[in-house]
Amino acid sequence: MSDHDNNDRPRKDPGRTTLRRALIAVAIAAGLVAIGAGLYASGIYAPIAQSPDREPDEGRELAEEAAERREEWLAERQEYTNDPAANPPALPVSEEGYFIPNDVADAPDNEFGDSVRRGYEVFTNTQTNASEHVGNGMNCANCHLGGGTVPGSAPMWAAAVEYPAFRGKNKIINTMEDRIHGCFTYSMNAQGSPSGSPPPRDGDIYKDLQSFFYYMAEGAPLEGNLPGRGYSTPPEPEQGYSISRGETVFENNCAVCHGTDGGGRQDPNGRWIFPALWGDDAFNWGAGMHRINTAAGFIKHNMPLGQGGSLTDQQAWDVAAYINSWERPADPRQFRDNLSVAETDEQFHEHTPNWYGDVIRGDLLGDGVSGEPTEQPPSAGAPRHRDQASR
């Protein structure tokens, strides 16, 4: 149990019957799912996510202006191609200074364009278009909002010009295919998928996703590090971060979409509308989002959906700590290398802010929701993470 005092919660009307409460809960849940499904089908999530701090009308106007600037850049580039004496085109950027990617709707009507569109479909609906390799309830676009276009949500137009690159996670130079393979391994928990593994190397899924990323990044400078790349982590608050405070933030801002149990929301057909944040259907312990600082950066700039920037830095850190204080599928490196939780913690999790290997609510975090891990030693001694004492 967390240190949130259940006695502080309002007492329910004792006159309500169990049946009435159940019917109300079902009606509310059904309404949320129906609304979510309708919004999802309408495509409204993309424009909401693309302009999280703005009114819808203003967001649409900015999107139209960005499209016009992109068209101007394409025309200037063609002019420069035809006449090297002409002025070189400036980088196409939005009013806010972020790179303006190509729109997938404008992809050419040829084999490359077909690959771009297939990549987009895999990215935005991974559950359907790469279902054999997805072992949870996630889609790529759950962590890369707006179809991979939103600044501050690890946009793919920024990532496309970053690779090949050295990654501290595996301490080698990674290609973009390596990076995608890792996303399937950790964020999509491919070990729990029907195939039991990420897509085969050099397969069409990698080729199509890379076509999509490449097309979006057309015109971006190859030196990378574009504004808006990755997840910009807010400074860690002086108070550290607290699971109990984070629980309150979650209840007030997150539970309506992700469920009070963090299990996400599905429509009547089982399609995921809002992803699970912990449990069997969430990202596993090897995914970058299990790090409290990474999750805080994503949450601060993007959540609640359509209201990015509305939480304080303290709230973002606290709710990230709360979300990541629950169990989730095991880190696949544990079983790959036949390690205990303690050994996996020391080798892969020791140097980042996270709860892996800690005992919270009497549960050793890291032994996974599913699977049959070997006997694990409990955490011992003083709290390893500076904030564990505040949970």
N, C-alpha and C positions, 0 to 999 in steps of 0.2 A: 504493500500500500504506500502511496505517496503521503506527504505530510499535509495534504489538503484536508481540512477538517470537514467531514461530511455534515457535522452538526450546524455548520454555517449556511448550509443550503436551505432554501425555503421549504417549509413543510407542505406536502400536497394535501388537497382537500380530502378528508377522510370519507366524505360522502360519495365520492366517485367510485363506481364499481370497477373491478378489474377488467370486465368486458369493455366498459366505456373507455377506459384508458387505452386498452389495446386498439380499439377502433380508431381513436384519435391518433395514436402513433402511426397506425397503418395509413390513415388518410394523409397525414403530413408527409410521411415518407413517399407515398405514391405521388403526391403533388410535386415534391421536390424532384423525383425521378422524371416525371412527365415534363416539368419545366426544363430540366437539364437536357433531356433528350430532344425537346423542341429547339432549344438554343443550339445544341450541337448540330442538329440536322440543318438548321438555318445558316450555319456558318458564322454566327455572330461572335463566337469565342475569339476568332482571329482578330477582328478589329478591336474588340474590348482589350485583348492582351497587348495589342500593338500600341495602344495609347492609354496605359493604366491610370494616369493621373488626370485625364481629360474627359470632358463630356462627349457623348457619342457623336454629336454633330461636329464638334471641333475636331475630334479624331478623324472623321471622314474627310474633312477639309484638308487636314494635314496629309492624309494618305494620298489625296488627289494632287496636292502640291508636290509631294515626293515623287509621284509617278511622272509629273510634268518635268521635274528636274532630271529624272532618269532619262526621259526621252530627249531632253536637250543635250545631255551628256553623250548619248549615243550618236546624235547628229554631229556634235562637235568632234567626236572621235573619228567618225567617217570622213569628215572634212579634213582632219589632220592626216588620216591615212592616204587620202587622195592628194594632199598637198603638204608635204613636210615643212614648208615654210610658214604654214598657218600656226596659230597659237595652239600649243598642246592643251587638251581638255583638262579642266580641274576635276578633282575627285568628286563624284556625285554625293553630296551630303544633304541631310535633312536640315530643317530649321534649328534643330537641337544639336547639330554637329555630328550625327551618326551616318555611316555609310548607307546608301540606298541600294539594296540588292535588286536584281532582276525579279520580276514577278513570274512565277511558274506558268501563269496563264498566257504569257507571251513567248513561251518556249517554242522553238521552230518546229515546223511540221516535217520532220525527218527522223531518222533513226536516233540521233542524239536527243531530239526533243521527246521522243517516245521514252527513252531511258530516263530523262529528267522527270517526266510525269510519273513513271513507275516508281522512281525513287521518292517522289513526294508522297505517293500513296502509301509506300512502306513506312515512311517517316511519320505521317499523320495518323495512320491506322495500322500500326504494327501488329495489333491483335489479330487482324484479318489477313494481312498481306505478308506476314512472316510468322504465322501462327505456330508452325512446327518448331520454332526456336524461341518462343516466349513462354516463360515459366511463371508468370505472375499476371497482374492486371494492368501492366504499364504499356504505354505507347511512347515512342521517342519524344513526341510533342508535349508530353506531360511535363518534362523538365526543360524543354526548348520551345517556349511558347510562340504562338503565332506562326506555326509551321516552320520554326527555326529562324524567324526573322527579328525577334524582339531584342533590342539592346538590353543588356543586363540579365538576359536569360540564356546565356551561352549560345548566341546566334551562330548558325552554321556558316554564314558568309564570312564571319571572322575566323572560325576554326579552319575553314578550307585553305586559308593562306598561311596557317601555322605549321602545317605538317609537310614533310617529315620533321620531327622534333624529338629531343631527348625528354623522357618522362621519368621523374623520380619514382613513380609507382613501380615500374619494372626495371628501371635503370638501364634502358637501352634506347636507341633511336627508334621511334615508332612512325610507321606510315599511317595514312588515314585509314587504311584497311585494318591495321592493328588496333587503331582507336575504336573503330566500329565493333570489331570483334570483342574488345574489352567491354563496351557498352552492353552488348548482348550477354556477356558472361556475368556481369555484376548488376547493372541496372535492370536488365530484363530477366535475370535469374534463369538463364538458358538451361541450367542443369535440371530444372524442374519442368522443362518443356516436353512435349511429346517426343522430340528427337533426342532430348537429353544433352544437347550441345548447341553452341552458336552455329550460324550458317557455315557450310564448308568454305574454306579459303578459296579465293578467286572465283566465287560464285556470283550469280546475277544480282543478288541482294546488295553485295558490296559495290558492284559496278554501277547499279542504278542509283544507290544512295550517293555515291561519289559524283555521278553526273549531276544530280540535283544540287549538291553543295557547290560544285564547280560553276554551275550556271548562275546560282545566286551571287557568287563572289566575283563575277566578271567585272573587271576594272579595279578591283581592290589591290592595294600595294602589297607586294610579296614579302616585305619586311615584317608584316603582321602587326600584332599588338594594337589593333584598331580600337578606338573608343567604343565601349559597349560590349567588348568580348567577355566571355566567361561570366562569373557571378561576382560582383563587386561586394566584398564582405565589409560591413560596417565595423567601426572600431569596437573592440570588446569593451563592454561597459565596466565602469569602476566596481560595480557590485558583482561582477562576474555574471553567471547565469544560473537560473534556478528552475528545477523541475516543477516545484509547486506553483511558482508564479506562472510558468509556462502553461500549466494545466488550465489556469484561469483564462489566459489569452486564447488557448485552443477552444475552450467552451464558448467564448464570446465571439470568436471570429472565424473558426475553422470547422467546427463540428457540423454546422448546417449543411456543408457540402461533403465533407469527408467522413461523417458519421461520428457519433460519440465514442465509438470503439476504434476509430481510425481505419475502418475497413473499406472506406470508399462507398460509392454508389453505382449501382448498375440499373439499366433499364429492364423492362419485363422480358426482353430477349437475351439478357445476360451481357449486353454490351456495356463496357465501362464508360460511365459519364464523368465521374470524379474518381481519381485513383486512390488506392489504399496507401496509407502512410506508414503502417506497420502491419505485422502479421504475415500470413502465408502469401498474400497477393501483392506485397510491397517489394521494393528493391532489397537486395541482400546486403550483408554486412561488408561486402567488398566494394560496394558502390560509393562513389565520392560523396553522395548526399547523406551518408551516415555520419559524416564529419559535422560537428555542430557549427563550425564557422562557415562551411560551404552552404549548409541548409539555411543559416541565418542570412547569408547574402542573397540567396534565391528568394526567401520569404520577404525580406525587407523591400526588394525592388519589384516584386511581382504578386504578392499576396496581401489580402484576399483578392481573388480574381477580379480584375477590373478596378481594384483600389490599391494598386501598388504604391508604396511610399506612405501609406496611411498609418502603419505601425511605427512605433519608435524603435531606435536601435536596441534598447533594453528588451522590448517586447519580442523583437525578432530573434534575439539570442535566447531568450527564455523559452519561447515556443519551439524553437529548434531543439533545445535541450530536452524538452518534454517529449516531442515526437520521436526523438532518437533514444529515448530511455525505455522503449518497448522492444520486445523480441521481434525478430524478422528472420528470413531464411539465412542459413549459415554462409559464412565466407567460403567460397569454393576452394580457395587456396589451402584451407584447413584440411580438406579431404584429399586434395591433390598431393599434398606433401605429408599426409598422415600425421598431422599435428594436433596437440591438445589446444583448447581455447587459450590457455596461458601462453603456450609457445607461439600460436598465431598472433596473439596480442603483442608479444615482445617483438616479433619479426616484422609485422605489417601495420600495427596500430599505435605503437608506443609514442610517436612523435606528433600526433595531431589531437585536437580536442574531440573526444568521443567517449562513449560509455562502454565500448567493447571490453569484455572481460571483467566488468564490474558487477557486483551483486546489487540489484535494485528491486525493491518489493519482494525480496527473498529469491529472486530469479537471477541465475548467472547468465548475463547477456553474451551471446555469441554461440551458444550451443544449438541455435537454430530452431525455427518453428517446426520444421519437418526433418526427416532423415534420422539416422541412428549414429550420432557422434559417439566417439569413445569416451570413457569416463573422464570427466573434467575436474581438475582441482579448483576449489573456490578461490576467489580473491582473498588476499590476506594483508594485514598491516594497515597503515594509514591510507586514506584516499589518494590515489595516484593523480587524479585530475583535480585541479585546484578548487573546483566547484562542487565536487561530489557531496561535500558536507552540507550543501544548501538544498539538497533534494528533499 
